Amino acid sequence: MKTRTLIAVLLLAASAARAADNELTAREKADGWQLLFNGRTLDGWKTSDQKPGKTPVEDGSINPHGCGAYMMIHEKEWSNFVLSLDFIISPGCNSGIFLRTFPLTAPPGKDVGWNGIEVQVIDTATNTMTDTGAIYDLSAPTKNAMKPAGTWNHIEITCNKNVIDVVLNGEKVNHVDLDQFDKRGKRPDGSDHKFSDLVFKDHPRHGYIGLQDHGSPCWYKNIKIKPLS
């Protein structure tokens, strides 16, 4: 086979192996991935107030901004899983991906985000505990692997029992062992975090996945999950 023909065949095969937006490849299906968003409707999604979202699907993406509540959530609870999705934010945007949010009733005087664990999504270039890839106010990312606002990013988050790992744009940026957060309001090094009344070792190991509305447009697509046994 001539070189040019071989390259064409390889490119065609690679294209066929990739799923279109909001679809699964045959390999993903065989590996146990499930699609959480069909790219056309908000079927399977509701607000954290358990009402229909007010913001319609935009260009094959969920935009939680203006949804009518603190976040858009998927209707099912999940325990141990790999979550994969693409996101793009507007300039200055502050958002987040919530994990194991439970229950959906906010504590008195607080928002429902208090009941979840947040992976931060925000328009910054630093890598503190409130920058993209952080486990919000618990663990800073090793680096800020975020692409500029207006550019698509890919993130994979693994929740496996007590461990949470974050891979952003192909780079592992965070690893947290919740069992080390065994003191109320404290990180493992003894410093204080925002959630002064919580012991994250005891945080529920199940709950809802949420996309936060923190006041600016942002878009999420290709939302896929692979349950772990």
Z-matrix of the N, CA and C atoms (Angstrom, degrees):
N
C 1 1.460
C 2 1.520 1 109.37
N 3 1.336 2 117.53 1 130.83
C 4 1.447 3 121.06 2 179.90
C 5 1.524 4 110.74 3 -64.27
N 6 1.337 5 115.42 4 153.08
C 7 1.466 6 120.88 5 -175.77
C 8 1.521 7 111.65 6 -58.03
N 9 1.357 8 117.48 7 -46.16
C 10 1.462 9 120.63 8 -177.83
C 11 1.530 10 110.80 9 -61.70
N 12 1.330 11 115.84 10 -40.79
C 13 1.465 12 119.69 11 179.17
C 14 1.523 13 110.94 12 -65.85
N 15 1.343 14 116.63 13 -40.45
C 16 1.454 15 120.99 14 179.76
C 17 1.529 16 110.63 15 -62.40
N 18 1.344 17 117.53 16 -44.03
C 19 1.467 18 121.65 17 178.90
C 20 1.525 19 110.41 18 -60.59
N 21 1.344 20 116.18 19 -42.90
C 22 1.464 21 120.27 20 179.56
C 23 1.521 22 110.84 21 -61.49
N 24 1.321 23 117.25 22 -41.50
C 25 1.462 24 121.61 23 179.39
C 26 1.519 25 110.26 24 -64.25
N 27 1.334 26 117.22 25 -43.08
C 28 1.458 27 121.14 26 -179.34
C 29 1.525 28 111.14 27 -64.80
N 30 1.325 29 117.00 28 -42.03
C 31 1.464 30 120.38 29 179.01
C 32 1.520 31 110.98 30 -64.46
N 33 1.333 32 116.75 31 -39.85
C 34 1.455 33 120.49 32 178.30
C 35 1.522 34 110.76 33 -64.18
N 36 1.337 35 116.24 34 -41.11
C 37 1.460 36 120.34 35 179.33
C 38 1.518 37 111.00 36 -65.40
N 39 1.348 38 117.09 37 -40.16
C 40 1.465 39 120.68 38 179.33
C 41 1.509 40 110.85 39 -65.25
N 42 1.325 41 116.42 40 -39.91
C 43 1.459 42 120.69 41 179.16
C 44 1.519 43 110.78 42 -64.28
N 45 1.321 44 116.22 43 -40.32
C 46 1.461 45 120.59 44 -179.26
C 47 1.526 46 111.10 45 -68.26
N 48 1.363 47 116.50 46 -30.05
C 49 1.465 48 120.38 47 -178.30
C 50 1.507 49 111.94 48 -74.13
N 51 1.332 50 118.36 49 -25.16
C 52 1.452 51 121.86 50 179.92
C 53 1.520 52 110.20 51 -83.76
N 54 1.315 53 114.75 52 137.97
C 55 1.457 54 118.63 53 177.09
C 56 1.518 55 109.57 54 -80.05
N 57 1.319 56 116.29 55 149.35
C 58 1.450 57 120.15 56 167.81
C 59 1.522 58 107.72 57 -67.57
N 60 1.324 59 116.73 58 166.76
C 61 1.453 60 119.95 59 178.91
C 62 1.523 61 110.65 60 -53.41
N 63 1.330 62 114.65 61 136.46
C 64 1.462 63 122.68 62 174.95
C 65 1.520 64 113.02 63 59.70
N 66 1.316 65 114.95 64 35.75
C 67 1.455 66 121.88 65 173.17
C 68 1.519 67 108.89 66 -136.00
N 69 1.334 68 116.62 67 163.70
C 70 1.458 69 122.28 68 176.51
C 71 1.521 70 109.81 69 -108.90
N 72 1.324 71 115.62 70 142.31
C 73 1.457 72 118.99 71 171.49
C 74 1.525 73 109.04 72 -77.07
N 75 1.319 74 114.73 73 165.44
C 76 1.460 75 119.10 74 176.56
C 77 1.520 76 110.59 75 -60.47
N 78 1.322 77 116.83 76 -37.34
C 79 1.469 78 120.53 77 179.27
C 80 1.523 79 111.01 78 -65.98
N 81 1.341 80 116.88 79 -42.62
C 82 1.462 81 119.84 80 178.22
C 83 1.525 82 111.05 81 -60.80
N 84 1.314 83 116.17 82 -43.11
C 85 1.471 84 119.40 83 178.26
C 86 1.523 85 110.71 84 -60.90
N 87 1.336 86 116.26 85 -43.90
C 88 1.457 87 120.54 86 -179.78
C 89 1.527 88 111.39 87 -64.79
N 90 1.330 89 116.38 88 -30.54
C 91 1.468 90 120.84 89 -179.15
C 92 1.527 91 112.84 90 -84.60
N 93 1.334 92 117.35 91 -1.00
C 94 1.455 93 119.94 92 174.46
C 95 1.514 94 116.21 93 96.54
N 96 1.337 95 117.70 94 10.85
C 97 1.455 96 119.98 95 178.16
C 98 1.522 97 110.63 96 -74.03
N 99 1.337 98 115.41 97 148.16
C 100 1.458 99 121.90 98 175.69
C 101 1.534 100 108.65 99 -125.54
N 102 1.317 101 115.97 100 144.34
C 103 1.455 102 121.88 101 179.36
C 104 1.526 103 108.82 102 -91.39
N 105 1.339 104 116.50 103 125.99
C 106 1.464 105 120.32 104 -178.29
C 107 1.524 106 113.45 105 -96.80
N 108 1.329 107 117.24 106 -11.65
C 109 1.474 108 121.04 107 -176.61
C 110 1.510 109 108.10 108 -143.95
N 111 1.356 110 116.24 109 126.62
C 112 1.464 111 119.58 110 -174.26
C 113 1.521 112 114.13 111 -86.71
N 114 1.344 113 117.26 112 -4.48
C 115 1.461 114 120.58 113 176.90
C 116 1.513 115 114.68 114 82.44
N 117 1.339 116 117.50 115 -3.58
C 118 1.465 117 120.79 116 -176.66
C 119 1.529 118 112.75 117 -120.01
N 120 1.325 119 115.65 118 -38.59
C 121 1.463 120 120.49 119 -177.06
C 122 1.523 121 109.11 120 -134.08
N 123 1.315 122 115.67 121 171.86
C 124 1.463 123 121.22 122 176.11
C 125 1.526 124 111.35 123 -94.10
N 126 1.322 125 116.84 124 22.97
C 127 1.461 126 120.26 125 175.51
C 128 1.531 127 109.39 126 -55.03
N 129 1.329 128 116.18 127 129.72
C 130 1.454 129 120.42 128 -179.72
C 131 1.517 130 113.64 129 90.29
N 132 1.336 131 116.63 130 -3.03
C 133 1.459 132 120.93 131 -178.78
C 134 1.521 133 110.59 132 -124.22
N 135 1.317 134 115.57 133 148.74
C 136 1.463 135 122.44 134 177.09
C 137 1.525 136 107.56 135 -153.61
N 138 1.311 137 116.59 136 172.39
C 139 1.462 138 118.93 137 176.65
C 140 1.521 139 109.87 138 -79.15
N 141 1.324 140 115.28 139 165.39
C 142 1.459 141 119.43 140 177.07
C 143 1.521 142 111.59 141 -67.06
N 144 1.341 143 117.16 142 -13.44
C 145 1.472 144 121.35 143 170.10
C 146 1.520 145 111.48 144 -85.23
N 147 1.335 146 116.31 145 4.61
C 148 1.464 147 124.09 146 178.90
C 149 1.525 148 112.17 147 62.52
N 150 1.329 149 114.50 148 42.17
C 151 1.459 150 121.94 149 175.97
C 152 1.523 151 108.56 150 -125.10
N 153 1.342 152 118.79 151 163.32
C 154 1.468 153 120.20 152 176.53
C 155 1.524 154 110.93 153 -62.29
N 156 1.322 155 116.21 154 141.21
C 157 1.450 156 120.22 155 177.19
C 158 1.521 157 111.39 156 -68.54
N 159 1.331 158 115.79 157 144.20
C 160 1.462 159 120.33 158 -177.88
C 161 1.527 160 113.22 159 -88.59
N 162 1.330 161 117.56 160 -15.20
C 163 1.466 162 120.73 161 -179.31
C 164 1.524 163 109.48 162 -98.06
N 165 1.321 164 118.97 163 118.01
C 166 1.472 165 120.12 164 -177.94
C 167 1.526 166 111.33 165 -70.63
N 168 1.306 167 115.48 166 167.41
C 169 1.467 168 121.34 167 174.87
C 170 1.525 169 108.76 168 -59.43
N 171 1.325 170 116.31 169 134.03
C 172 1.463 171 121.99 170 -179.06
C 173 1.523 172 109.38 171 -121.73
N 174 1.327 173 117.21 172 114.96
C 175 1.464 174 122.13 173 177.24
C 176 1.525 175 111.96 174 50.27
N 177 1.324 176 116.09 175 46.60
C 178 1.458 177 120.51 176 177.02
C 179 1.515 178 114.39 177 71.86
N 180 1.339 179 116.92 178 22.58
C 181 1.464 180 121.03 179 -176.43
C 182 1.524 181 110.81 180 -135.70
N 183 1.336 182 115.28 181 153.80
C 184 1.460 183 121.42 182 170.44
C 185 1.518 184 108.24 183 -90.65
N 186 1.324 185 116.33 184 125.19
C 187 1.461 186 121.98 185 173.03
C 188 1.529 187 107.00 186 -111.37
N 189 1.343 188 117.93 187 106.74
C 190 1.458 189 119.21 188 -177.51
C 191 1.524 190 113.98 189 -72.39
N 192 1.344 191 117.44 190 -14.12
C 193 1.465 192 119.61 191 -178.00
C 194 1.529 193 110.33 192 -64.04
N 195 1.317 194 115.52 193 125.63
C 196 1.454 195 120.33 194 -179.26
C 197 1.506 196 114.54 195 80.13
N 198 1.343 197 117.09 196 13.60
C 199 1.468 198 120.43 197 -176.44
C 200 1.521 199 112.27 198 -67.51
N 201 1.324 200 116.51 199 -22.64
C 202 1.458 201 120.00 200 179.41
C 203 1.507 202 115.13 201 111.13
N 204 1.331 203 117.14 202 -0.13
C 205 1.463 204 121.02 203 179.92
C 206 1.530 205 108.69 204 -154.82
N 207 1.332 206 116.34 205 -173.28
C 208 1.460 207 121.08 206 -175.71
C 209 1.530 208 112.23 207 -65.09
N 210 1.340 209 115.96 208 -33.81
C 211 1.462 210 119.33 209 -179.11
C 212 1.519 211 110.03 210 -159.05
N 213 1.325 212 114.04 211 162.41
C 214 1.457 213 121.55 212 166.56
C 215 1.522 214 107.50 213 -92.83
N 216 1.343 215 116.57 214 134.87
C 217 1.455 216 120.24 215 -179.31
C 218 1.523 217 110.30 216 -123.35
N 219 1.333 218 115.63 217 150.86
C 220 1.452 219 119.48 218 169.39
C 221 1.522 220 108.21 219 -77.80
N 222 1.314 221 116.43 220 145.68
C 223 1.461 222 121.69 221 -169.06
C 224 1.526 223 114.45 222 -69.33
N 225 1.332 224 118.26 223 -19.18
C 226 1.453 225 121.01 224 -177.43
C 227 1.527 226 111.17 225 -99.30
N 228 1.316 227 115.63 226 152.88
C 229 1.459 228 120.98 227 170.49
C 230 1.530 229 108.86 228 -88.37
N 231 1.334 230 114.15 229 148.07
C 232 1.459 231 120.47 230 178.96
C 233 1.528 232 109.10 231 -132.67
N 234 1.323 233 115.80 232 150.60
C 235 1.466 234 120.59 233 -178.64
C 236 1.526 235 111.03 234 -110.75
N 237 1.328 236 116.70 235 -76.80
C 238 1.462 237 122.42 236 -179.13
C 239 1.523 238 108.72 237 -113.32
N 240 1.325 239 116.86 238 128.13
C 241 1.463 240 119.38 239 -169.71
C 242 1.521 241 111.13 240 -167.63
N 243 1.330 242 114.17 241 165.86
C 244 1.460 243 122.56 242 164.24
C 245 1.519 244 106.58 243 -111.92
N 246 1.316 245 116.97 244 124.91
C 247 1.462 246 123.02 245 178.51
C 248 1.526 247 107.89 246 -107.92
N 249 1.323 248 116.24 247 129.27
C 250 1.461 249 122.35 248 -179.02
C 251 1.520 250 108.70 249 -126.37
N 252 1.330 251 116.59 250 132.20
C 253 1.466 252 119.10 251 177.37
C 254 1.521 253 110.81 252 -160.12
N 255 1.327 254 114.49 253 164.96
C 256 1.460 255 122.23 254 174.33
C 257 1.522 256 108.55 255 -112.26
N 258 1.337 257 116.17 256 144.57
C 259 1.465 258 119.20 257 178.24
C 260 1.519 259 110.42 258 -144.50
N 261 1.321 260 114.15 259 153.91
C 262 1.460 261 122.12 260 175.88
C 263 1.529 262 106.33 261 -140.07
N 264 1.335 263 116.57 262 141.02
C 265 1.458 264 119.60 263 -176.91
C 266 1.521 265 110.29 264 -123.15
N 267 1.320 266 114.32 265 157.06
C 268 1.462 267 120.37 266 174.54
C 269 1.525 268 108.95 267 -82.61
N 270 1.335 269 118.43 268 159.91
C 271 1.471 270 120.83 269 178.95
C 272 1.533 271 111.43 270 -56.03
N 273 1.324 272 115.20 271 132.28
C 274 1.450 273 120.88 272 179.11
C 275 1.510 274 114.94 273 80.10
N 276 1.321 275 117.42 274 3.90
C 277 1.464 276 121.26 275 -174.72
C 278 1.531 277 111.68 276 -68.33
N 279 1.311 278 114.88 277 146.45
C 280 1.457 279 123.69 278 173.17
C 281 1.520 280 106.78 279 -129.68
N 282 1.324 281 117.29 280 117.81
C 283 1.459 282 121.53 281 179.47
C 284 1.522 283 108.34 282 -145.39
N 285 1.311 284 116.41 283 -170.26
C 286 1.452 285 120.03 284 178.73
C 287 1.508 286 111.29 285 -171.67
N 288 1.328 287 115.13 286 158.74
C 289 1.456 288 123.02 287 176.73
C 290 1.521 289 106.77 288 -109.14
N 291 1.325 290 116.36 289 117.93
C 292 1.448 291 120.91 290 -176.56
C 293 1.516 292 111.46 291 -96.69
N 294 1.334 293 115.32 292 141.47
C 295 1.453 294 123.75 293 -177.17
C 296 1.518 295 109.35 294 -121.87
N 297 1.326 296 116.00 295 144.87
C 298 1.461 297 121.78 296 173.43
C 299 1.534 298 112.38 297 47.15
N 300 1.307 299 115.51 298 45.20
C 301 1.456 300 120.84 299 178.44
C 302 1.524 301 109.17 300 -76.82
N 303 1.326 302 115.44 301 115.41
C 304 1.462 303 119.90 302 -176.89
C 305 1.521 304 109.78 303 -162.78
N 306 1.353 305 117.09 304 134.12
C 307 1.468 306 127.29 305 -6.18
C 308 1.526 307 110.74 306 -79.95
N 309 1.330 308 115.93 307 -175.70
C 310 1.458 309 120.18 308 178.84
C 311 1.526 310 112.62 309 -90.99
N 312 1.299 311 116.78 310 2.92
C 313 1.459 312 121.40 311 173.75
C 314 1.520 313 108.48 312 -90.61
N 315 1.326 314 117.01 313 118.90
C 316 1.462 315 120.77 314 -177.25
C 317 1.523 316 110.80 315 -68.38
N 318 1.331 317 117.77 316 144.79
C 319 1.463 318 119.76 317 174.50
C 320 1.527 319 110.17 318 -64.46
N 321 1.311 320 117.56 319 154.10
C 322 1.469 321 120.47 320 179.81
C 323 1.526 322 111.86 321 -53.71
N 324 1.337 323 115.80 322 127.12
C 325 1.451 324 121.25 323 177.24
C 326 1.510 325 115.40 324 77.54
N 327 1.337 326 117.47 325 5.55
C 328 1.461 327 120.90 326 -178.03
C 329 1.530 328 109.29 327 -130.07
N 330 1.349 329 116.31 328 172.46
C 331 1.461 330 120.09 329 176.32
C 332 1.514 331 109.68 330 -96.70
N 333 1.334 332 116.11 331 168.41
C 334 1.457 333 120.53 332 -176.29
C 335 1.528 334 111.78 333 -67.56
N 336 1.337 335 117.24 334 -18.85
C 337 1.456 336 119.77 335 176.06
C 338 1.517 337 112.82 336 -58.96
N 339 1.320 338 116.57 337 -24.14
C 340 1.459 339 121.38 338 177.37
C 341 1.522 340 111.40 339 -60.08
N 342 1.331 341 115.92 340 -23.37
C 343 1.467 342 121.04 341 -176.66
C 344 1.521 343 112.92 342 -91.85
N 345 1.328 344 117.69 343 2.10
C 346 1.460 345 120.93 344 -178.63
C 347 1.511 346 112.00 345 -123.56
N 348 1.303 347 115.58 346 -178.48
C 349 1.465 348 123.12 347 173.55
C 350 1.521 349 106.22 348 -117.86
N 351 1.325 350 116.84 349 124.76
C 352 1.469 351 121.61 350 -171.67
C 353 1.516 352 112.34 351 -105.22
N 354 1.323 353 115.94 352 129.95
C 355 1.459 354 121.63 353 164.87
C 356 1.530 355 106.34 354 -94.55
N 357 1.322 356 115.87 355 117.17
C 358 1.458 357 121.18 356 -172.45
C 359 1.527 358 112.46 357 -69.63
N 360 1.337 359 116.05 358 139.79
C 361 1.460 360 124.76 359 171.93
C 362 1.522 361 106.12 360 -130.75
N 363 1.324 362 117.58 361 114.99
C 364 1.460 363 120.20 362 -173.00
C 365 1.529 364 109.71 363 -157.67
N 366 1.319 365 115.64 364 153.62
C 367 1.464 366 122.03 365 -178.28
C 368 1.527 367 110.34 366 -85.87
N 369 1.333 368 116.11 367 80.16
C 370 1.464 369 121.93 368 174.85
C 371 1.522 370 108.72 369 -140.93
N 372 1.316 371 116.03 370 170.28
C 373 1.462 372 120.30 371 -178.90
C 374 1.522 373 111.88 372 -119.83
N 375 1.329 374 118.21 373 6.53
C 376 1.456 375 121.91 374 -179.92
C 377 1.527 376 110.11 375 -100.21
N 378 1.319 377 116.89 376 -177.95
C 379 1.468 378 119.44 377 -178.31
C 380 1.530 379 110.85 378 -138.75
N 381 1.326 380 113.45 379 66.52
C 382 1.454 381 120.34 380 175.04
C 383 1.531 382 109.06 381 -100.38
N 384 1.314 383 116.60 382 -171.87
C 385 1.454 384 120.68 383 -178.37
C 386 1.521 385 113.22 384 -74.86
N 387 1.331 386 117.21 385 1.24
C 388 1.468 387 120.96 386 175.94
C 389 1.525 388 111.35 387 -124.68
N 390 1.324 389 117.58 388 22.55
C 391 1.459 390 122.34 389 178.22
C 392 1.529 391 110.65 390 -108.08
N 393 1.312 392 115.87 391 166.50
C 394 1.464 393 120.46 392 -177.01
C 395 1.525 394 111.29 393 -55.46
N 396 1.321 395 114.98 394 131.55
C 397 1.463 396 121.19 395 -178.26
C 398 1.514 397 113.25 396 95.42
N 399 1.338 398 116.70 397 -11.80
C 400 1.456 399 120.08 398 176.38
C 401 1.525 400 110.52 399 -70.74
N 402 1.322 401 117.03 400 147.95
C 403 1.454 402 121.26 401 159.51
C 404 1.525 403 102.91 402 -84.65
N 405 1.308 404 115.92 403 105.53
C 406 1.459 405 122.37 404 -161.30
C 407 1.532 406 113.52 405 -46.25
N 408 1.327 407 114.23 406 117.54
C 409 1.457 408 126.50 407 176.79
C 410 1.527 409 114.08 408 61.63
N 411 1.337 410 116.29 409 10.13
C 412 1.459 411 120.17 410 175.70
C 413 1.519 412 111.95 411 -110.95
N 414 1.340 413 116.64 412 -41.19
C 415 1.459 414 120.21 413 -175.39
C 416 1.527 415 109.98 414 -150.73
N 417 1.332 416 116.13 415 125.21
C 418 1.465 417 121.29 416 178.60
C 419 1.524 418 110.63 417 -78.24
N 420 1.336 419 118.08 418 148.30
C 421 1.464 420 120.00 419 173.83
C 422 1.522 421 110.26 420 -69.73
N 423 1.319 422 116.58 421 153.87
C 424 1.463 423 120.58 422 177.39
C 425 1.519 424 111.66 423 -67.36
N 426 1.341 425 116.10 424 -26.77
C 427 1.459 426 121.80 425 175.59
C 428 1.513 427 108.28 426 -157.37
N 429 1.320 428 117.05 427 164.44
C 430 1.453 429 121.25 428 174.29
C 431 1.521 430 107.81 429 -95.04
N 432 1.325 431 116.15 430 101.62
C 433 1.465 432 121.86 431 -178.42
C 434 1.518 433 112.10 432 -94.98
N 435 1.333 434 116.28 433 13.40
C 436 1.463 435 122.65 434 -178.33
C 437 1.526 436 111.10 435 -68.91
N 438 1.326 437 116.64 436 137.91
C 439 1.452 438 121.42 437 171.10
C 440 1.530 439 109.07 438 -83.90
N 441 1.323 440 118.52 439 159.30
C 442 1.474 441 120.23 440 -175.28
C 443 1.519 442 112.63 441 -59.59
N 444 1.331 443 115.15 442 154.11
C 445 1.468 444 120.69 443 174.99
C 446 1.513 445 109.38 444 -51.47
N 447 1.331 446 115.85 445 140.11
C 448 1.459 447 120.61 446 -177.23
C 449 1.510 448 113.36 447 90.83
N 450 1.343 449 117.45 448 0.86
C 451 1.464 450 123.09 449 179.91
C 452 1.524 451 108.97 450 -119.40
N 453 1.313 452 116.74 451 139.34
C 454 1.456 453 120.03 452 179.63
C 455 1.521 454 111.24 453 -70.43
N 456 1.320 455 115.70 454 138.53
C 457 1.457 456 124.02 455 175.27
C 458 1.524 457 109.24 456 -119.65
N 459 1.316 458 115.88 457 153.50
C 460 1.464 459 121.02 458 175.90
C 461 1.522 460 109.00 459 -120.50
N 462 1.327 461 116.03 460 133.43
C 463 1.457 462 120.26 461 -179.36
C 464 1.518 463 110.05 462 -133.21
N 465 1.324 464 115.35 463 143.09
C 466 1.458 465 121.95 464 172.16
C 467 1.523 466 107.86 465 -127.24
N 468 1.316 467 115.45 466 129.46
C 469 1.460 468 121.80 467 -178.32
C 470 1.525 469 107.63 468 -123.49
N 471 1.323 470 116.04 469 125.44
C 472 1.462 471 121.12 470 178.02
C 473 1.517 472 109.35 471 -108.11
N 474 1.320 473 116.21 472 124.60
C 475 1.458 474 122.90 473 170.92
C 476 1.517 475 107.17 474 -112.40
N 477 1.308 476 117.14 475 109.97
C 478 1.464 477 121.38 476 -178.56
C 479 1.523 478 108.18 477 -130.75
N 480 1.329 479 115.34 478 96.74
C 481 1.456 480 122.43 479 -177.19
C 482 1.531 481 109.24 480 58.07
N 483 1.325 482 118.04 481 -113.16
C 484 1.465 483 122.01 482 -176.23
C 485 1.522 484 113.92 483 -89.32
N 486 1.323 485 118.17 484 -2.04
C 487 1.471 486 121.59 485 -173.06
C 488 1.528 487 111.19 486 -109.83
N 489 1.331 488 115.80 487 136.17
C 490 1.462 489 122.27 488 173.68
C 491 1.524 490 108.07 489 -125.21
N 492 1.333 491 116.80 490 126.10
C 493 1.461 492 123.22 491 176.80
C 494 1.517 493 109.30 492 -119.82
N 495 1.333 494 116.51 493 143.28
C 496 1.459 495 122.15 494 179.78
C 497 1.527 496 109.02 495 -126.02
N 498 1.335 497 116.06 496 124.89
C 499 1.465 498 122.72 497 174.85
C 500 1.518 499 107.38 498 -117.86
N 501 1.328 500 116.78 499 118.70
C 502 1.461 501 122.25 500 -176.86
C 503 1.523 502 109.20 501 -116.55
N 504 1.336 503 115.47 502 121.97
C 505 1.466 504 121.05 503 -179.81
C 506 1.530 505 111.75 504 50.03
N 507 1.335 506 114.42 505 42.21
C 508 1.459 507 120.62 506 174.73
C 509 1.512 508 115.46 507 85.13
N 510 1.338 509 118.32 508 -0.73
C 511 1.457 510 121.35 509 -178.03
C 512 1.524 511 110.21 510 -116.47
N 513 1.325 512 116.44 511 127.43
C 514 1.458 513 119.67 512 176.62
C 515 1.512 514 108.94 513 -71.93
N 516 1.329 515 116.65 514 119.09
C 517 1.461 516 120.36 515 -173.27
C 518 1.521 517 113.11 516 -117.46
N 519 1.332 518 118.46 517 -9.71
C 520 1.460 519 118.26 518 -179.71
C 521 1.516 520 111.06 519 -154.61
N 522 1.326 521 114.24 520 146.75
C 523 1.458 522 122.54 521 176.28
C 524 1.517 523 106.83 522 -147.25
N 525 1.330 524 116.87 523 121.69
C 526 1.463 525 121.52 524 -177.99
C 527 1.519 526 109.05 525 -129.62
N 528 1.331 527 115.56 526 134.56
C 529 1.459 528 122.35 527 171.12
C 530 1.526 529 106.77 528 -107.74
N 531 1.325 530 116.00 529 105.25
C 532 1.462 531 120.24 530 -176.37
C 533 1.526 532 112.46 531 -62.06
N 534 1.321 533 117.67 532 -24.93
C 535 1.463 534 119.86 533 179.51
C 536 1.524 535 111.85 534 -64.33
N 537 1.332 536 117.52 535 -19.33
C 538 1.462 537 120.61 536 178.48
C 539 1.533 538 111.91 537 -81.21
N 540 1.342 539 116.52 538 -13.47
C 541 1.466 540 120.80 539 177.77
C 542 1.534 541 108.20 540 -92.12
N 543 1.331 542 114.97 541 69.15
C 544 1.470 543 120.45 542 -169.55
C 545 1.521 544 113.43 543 -102.38
N 546 1.335 545 117.86 544 8.88
C 547 1.459 546 121.70 545 178.24
C 548 1.518 547 109.78 546 -124.57
N 549 1.294 548 116.39 547 141.69
C 550 1.458 549 123.08 548 -176.78
C 551 1.536 550 110.69 549 -60.10
N 552 1.364 551 115.17 550 121.39
C 553 1.453 552 120.57 551 175.56
C 554 1.511 553 115.22 552 70.97
N 555 1.340 554 117.85 553 14.33
C 556 1.458 555 121.30 554 -175.33
C 557 1.528 556 112.02 555 -122.80
N 558 1.338 557 114.35 556 144.98
C 559 1.454 558 120.56 557 168.19
C 560 1.527 559 108.56 558 -84.55
N 561 1.344 560 118.06 559 168.18
C 562 1.467 561 119.49 560 -179.62
C 563 1.522 562 114.27 561 -57.76
N 564 1.354 563 117.50 562 -28.05
C 565 1.468 564 119.54 563 179.73
C 566 1.526 565 112.95 564 -83.31
N 567 1.335 566 116.98 565 2.96
C 568 1.452 567 121.25 566 177.80
C 569 1.514 568 114.82 567 92.91
N 570 1.335 569 117.72 568 -7.85
C 571 1.461 570 120.23 569 179.42
C 572 1.526 571 110.31 570 -76.04
N 573 1.326 572 115.06 571 157.44
C 574 1.463 573 120.75 572 -177.89
C 575 1.529 574 110.99 573 -82.96
N 576 1.333 575 116.41 574 143.58
C 577 1.459 576 120.46 575 168.96
C 578 1.521 577 109.28 576 -116.65
N 579 1.318 578 115.78 577 175.25
C 580 1.460 579 121.81 578 -172.41
C 581 1.530 580 113.39 579 -62.95
N 582 1.321 581 116.26 580 -33.09
C 583 1.459 582 121.01 581 -169.68
C 584 1.533 583 109.41 582 -88.16
N 585 1.324 584 115.13 583 72.33
C 586 1.461 585 122.14 584 -166.46
C 587 1.530 586 114.04 585 -63.54
N 588 1.321 587 117.90 586 -21.00
C 589 1.465 588 119.67 587 -177.59
C 590 1.528 589 112.99 588 -103.95
N 591 1.344 590 117.39 589 8.76
C 592 1.463 591 120.22 590 -174.35
C 593 1.527 592 112.12 591 -112.55
N 594 1.333 593 114.61 592 143.24
C 595 1.461 594 123.11 593 169.33
C 596 1.523 595 105.82 594 -111.82
N 597 1.321 596 118.13 595 106.81
C 598 1.469 597 120.02 596 -171.36
C 599 1.528 598 112.68 597 -70.83
N 600 1.316 599 118.11 598 -16.82
C 601 1.463 600 119.07 599 171.51
C 602 1.519 601 110.28 600 -60.19
N 603 1.329 602 115.88 601 -29.86
C 604 1.457 603 121.21 602 -177.33
C 605 1.531 604 112.99 603 -97.51
N 606 1.320 605 117.38 604 5.04
C 607 1.463 606 119.83 605 -179.88
C 608 1.528 607 109.51 606 -62.85
N 609 1.337 608 118.37 607 142.53
C 610 1.467 609 120.03 608 179.14
C 611 1.533 610 111.57 609 -53.07
N 612 1.310 611 115.80 610 138.22
C 613 1.468 612 120.77 611 178.57
C 614 1.525 613 110.42 612 -93.35
N 615 1.332 614 115.33 613 29.70
C 616 1.457 615 121.93 614 176.77
C 617 1.523 616 107.01 615 -155.35
N 618 1.325 617 117.04 616 164.87
C 619 1.457 618 120.58 617 177.09
C 620 1.521 619 111.23 618 151.09
N 621 1.334 620 114.62 619 -166.44
C 622 1.460 621 121.66 620 -172.69
C 623 1.525 622 111.75 621 -97.16
N 624 1.323 623 114.98 622 148.47
C 625 1.466 624 122.57 623 171.53
C 626 1.525 625 107.62 624 -89.57
N 627 1.327 626 117.32 625 132.29
C 628 1.454 627 120.57 626 -176.39
C 629 1.520 628 113.03 627 -133.21
N 630 1.330 629 115.64 628 150.57
C 631 1.467 630 123.80 629 176.04
C 632 1.523 631 106.94 630 -116.58
N 633 1.324 632 116.22 631 114.97
C 634 1.458 633 122.01 632 -168.30
C 635 1.525 634 113.35 633 -80.56
N 636 1.337 635 114.33 634 139.31
C 637 1.465 636 121.51 635 166.63
C 638 1.522 637 107.49 636 -99.80
N 639 1.332 638 115.90 637 109.45
C 640 1.459 639 120.17 638 179.39
C 641 1.521 640 110.73 639 -117.75
N 642 1.353 641 115.58 640 26.80
C 643 1.451 642 119.53 641 170.14
C 644 1.511 643 117.16 642 105.43
N 645 1.341 644 118.22 643 1.15
C 646 1.473 645 120.22 644 -179.44
C 647 1.515 646 110.00 645 -141.80
N 648 1.343 647 117.31 646 151.43
C 649 1.468 648 119.43 647 178.94
C 650 1.531 649 112.34 648 -65.05
N 651 1.313 650 115.33 649 141.55
C 652 1.461 651 123.05 650 172.33
C 653 1.523 652 106.24 651 -155.95
N 654 1.300 653 116.46 652 158.10
C 655 1.459 654 119.64 653 -171.87
C 656 1.524 655 110.03 654 -134.14
N 657 1.330 656 115.96 655 139.03
C 658 1.462 657 122.72 656 -178.88
C 659 1.531 658 108.99 657 -128.07
N 660 1.333 659 116.08 658 134.49
C 661 1.464 660 120.80 659 177.82
C 662 1.530 661 109.40 660 -145.43
N 663 1.320 662 115.28 661 176.96
C 664 1.467 663 122.03 662 -179.73
C 665 1.527 664 110.62 663 50.77
N 666 1.328 665 115.60 664 47.73
C 667 1.460 666 121.74 665 -176.20
C 668 1.530 667 108.17 666 -85.95
N 669 1.319 668 115.53 667 110.57
C 670 1.463 669 121.95 668 -173.66
C 671 1.513 670 109.49 669 -130.41
N 672 1.312 671 116.47 670 149.40
C 673 1.466 672 120.94 671 179.61
C 674 1.510 673 109.89 672 -136.37
N 675 1.315 674 114.48 673 142.08
C 676 1.475 675 121.55 674 174.59
C 677 1.514 676 107.62 675 -121.73
N 678 1.333 677 117.51 676 104.30
C 679 1.472 678 119.73 677 178.53
C 680 1.518 679 111.11 678 -61.57
N 681 1.328 680 115.71 679 143.15
C 682 1.459 681 121.95 680 176.70
C 683 1.517 682 108.36 681 -109.54
N 684 1.317 683 115.64 682 141.48
C 685 1.466 684 119.94 683 -179.78
C 686 1.519 685 109.41 684 -74.45
